[in-house]
Amino acid sequence: MRTHKAKSPSYSLKYEEMFALLEQPLKGRDGVAEQKITSAEKRLGIKLPTALREYYLVAGQQNKLNRAYNRLLRPSEWYLHKGKLCFMEENQGAVVWGTNTGASDAAVYQSPSNEDGLAKWYLENRKCSAFLMGMLVWQSTFGGGLPHTGSILCSKGMLALLEKNWNFVSEINGMRTYVREGQAASFLKWFQNDWCVFVGATTPEGLALIKNDLK
């Protein structure tokens, strides 16, 4: 029988609301067993940030979004590098994300990965919870986690439409993420001079609404 610790509304409830907004409501089987998390912490001699621990407890096994493009590592796959707990990898292994341990909502960092291993760590977001929710939007849009997706090169002026009609989630390394019920959007600099918006929706009608809304 799997048991979970009591969840803090400050983190777990936010995650549950985010998945529900993306119309991917969490189920009991989507959470990682407490014993697996504790075992991995003992193996590494660390304590997870509360925000990351509670994400795994409620959504760590929801693979439709967590592994749509980038890959959320399972507790047995966690490892340490220069004091950072590595918990997510880019789909081709070119980038790894890690966080400091012990703090409640620790910052998340990115490190390029090459044949010589991981390089220098660069700050992605000062809060793990914000990073995780923003990454859900990226997984839903660019990663194809939602069934209906699209993208378009645009001007920076597109940001005004997103700010007006969408709910801002978080910013990850310059990429701004937004949601509405059953819809998601990621806005970022693409190539050298262009801006791009990637969108996703749970229904064809939802995608058509986005197309109309963003003109």
Disulfide bonds with the S-S distance in Angstrom:
none
